[in-house]
Every structure is written in structure tokens, then in C-alpha cells.
């Protein structure tokens, strides 16, 4: 069934179409949920809550603005962040800077600091939307610049540039945080 037809049937509460939408996208969206969750059980909860949101707000999806997968993926990410905030979970208490740096650049970094996950989420959410989207796709989800360009209908060079700018902004936020912490210790 074609995507637009599937969406229209889902909007009419066609259970068969809704089941097909879930079957088509649940595996890849579960992978996204796993990347944003911090326990073995939580991704399924995130996915279930996400599909509730997807079907509740499907009438707000605009095919002119993007693909259904991109829209649903953002709902999964937002749901995961809500779970994180409400349960105050940690990624083993911290997020390793070098992990995100390595994912963003494909090479090892000289960073050895750790920052708690709440700071990362706060800082990533402060990034301008296009930078945040590219950073999440590249550094967290592991997409290549070529895949991001196709997914978002942008040039590869734009993806590279936005990731570089996002990384610079995040590093600046890390340095500011370090300066504040250092000032508190004195």
C-alpha cells in the first residue's frame, strides 16, 4: 500500500492500515528508542507511547514538509526525552564526551571528561533545530552525511557544516560548564 493511502486509511481509524503502519515502522523506530533509552525494558514503553502520539496527532502530519518516517522518528525522540526527564534516568550516570565525539567524526578523541546525561539533553535541546537534527542523526543515530542528505533532502556539505557547527556549540557549552565548575571549587 502506498504511504499516502496508508496514512489516509489510518486517519479513518482503519485498524488494518494502522497495523500495517506499525509493522512497517516499529522495527526501525524501536532502534531509535533504544538509542535514547537507558534500560532494557524502556524502549518498548517508549515505542508504545510514541505510537499513541503518532495516531493521536497523525492529522497534523504534513507530507509537504517531510517524510512520515522523519516525523515519527522525532515523536519517538521526544517521547524518549520525556521518559528520561520524568524518571530522572542516567546513562550509567554519565555520557562520555568521546563517545559522541567519536560518533560525530569517526575517529578517536582526546576528550576524557564525562558529563551527566541531563546536561547533554539540555545542551542538545539548546542547539538551533537544524543543527540539533543533524547532530542527533549523525552523532547519536550513526547516520552518514550521505544518508542524512537523502533523508532531509539537503546537500551533503550542508550536513557536514551543520554537524561541525553543532559540535562547536556543544564544545563551547562544555567549556562554559567547566569554567563554572572550576569557579565553584575555588
N, C-alpha and C positions, 0 to 999 in steps of 0.2 A: 504494500500500500504506500502511496506517495506521502511524503511528510505533511504537506499542507492538508491533504484529505484526512490524514490521521488526526491532526490537530483539530480540524473541524468536527470530526466524529467525537473526539474526546470532549469538546466543548458541549456537545449534545448529550453528554453522560453515557455514551456508548461504552458499555463495560468491555466488550471485545477489543475496541480500539484502545481503551485505557490499559488493558492488559498487554497489548502489543507494544504500546509506548514504553511501559515498564520493562518488558522483556528486551526491547531494543537498546535501552539506555542504562538499565540498572547495573550491568557489569562494569561499564566504564565509570559510571558515577560512584559506584562503590569504591573503586580505586581512588577516586578523588577524595571521597570521605575518609578513606584510610590514611591518606597523606595529611589530613587535617585533624585527625583524632589521636588520642593518646592512650587508648586501651583497646583490647581485642574485641570487646563487645560493642563499644560505642559506634563504630562505622555503620552497623546495621540500623541502629537507632537514628543516626543522622540521616541515612538514606530514606528511612520510613518517614521521618518528619519532613524531609525535603520533598518527597512525592506528594505529601499532603499539601504543602505550599505550592508545588507545581500545579496540581489540579485545581487548587483554590484560586490561583492567580493566572491560569492559562489564558484567560480572556485578555490579559494585559500584554501577552507576548506579541511583539511586532516583528514579523518576518522581514520587513524593510530595514530594520535596524541591526539584524544579525541572525545567526543560526540558532535553532532551537537548542542544540547541544550547549552552546556558549551560555545561553540564558539559563538553562537548567543547571549547568556547572556552577554558575555564580550563586544560584539558590543553595546548592549543596555547600559551597564555601561559607556563605553567610550563616547557614544553619549550623555548620561545624563551629564557627566562631561563637555563635550564641551558646552552644553546648559548653564550649570552653569557658566562656565568661560565667555562665550560671553555675558550673560545677567547680570552678577555680582549679581545673586540672593543670598539670605541668607536664612538659616533655622531659621526664626524669628530672624535673626541677629547673632545667635549663635548655637553651638551644645553643648549639655550638656554632659560633660565627663561621668557623672554617667550613662547616658542612654547607651552609648556604652560599658562602663564597665559592667553594669548590663546585657546587651545582651550577652556579651562575657562570663560571668561567671554564670549567672542565679541567682545572689544574689545582694543585695544592696551594694553600695559602700559608702565610706566616702568622696568621692570627691564632692565638691560643686562648683567648678570653671566652667566657661564657656569659650569656645574657639570658635572664629568665624569659619564658615564653610570653608572658603578659607584655613585657616591653616590646618584643618583636611584633606582636599583633598590633600594639598601639602605634609603633613606628611605621609598619607596613600600611596601616589604615590612614596614616597621615600623608602618604605619598599621593601625588596627583593621580587621578583614576587611570590614565593610560599607562603610567609608569608602574602603578600597583598591579595592573592586569598583566603586563609583560613580565614583571618580577615574579609574580605567582606562577605564571605558566612556565617560565624558564628555570628559575631557581628552586621552586618548590615542586612543581609537577614534572620537571625534567624535559619539557618540550624543546626541540631545536628551534633556532631562529627561522628556519625554512618552514617548519610546522606552524609556528606562531603566525608567520606572514600569511600562510594559506588560511588558517583558522580565523584570523581577524581581518583578512583582506587588506593587508598593508605590505609595504616593501620590507625585504629582509633587513636593509640598512636601518629602517625605522625601528624595527625590533631591537637591533643591536644598540642603537643610540638610546632608546628608552630604558633598556636594561642597564646600560652604563650610567645613565643619569639617576636611575632608581638606586643603584648600588652606591653612587657617590652621596646621595642624600641620606641613605641609611648609615653609611660610614660616618657622615657628619653628625648624625643623631647619636651614634655610639660614642664618638669623641666628646660630644657635649655631655653625655651621661657620665663618662669617665671623669671629666673635669668637675662636674657637680659632686660626684662621689669623692673625688680626691680632696675637694674643698671642704667636705664634711668631716674628713678624717683629721684635718689639720687643727 
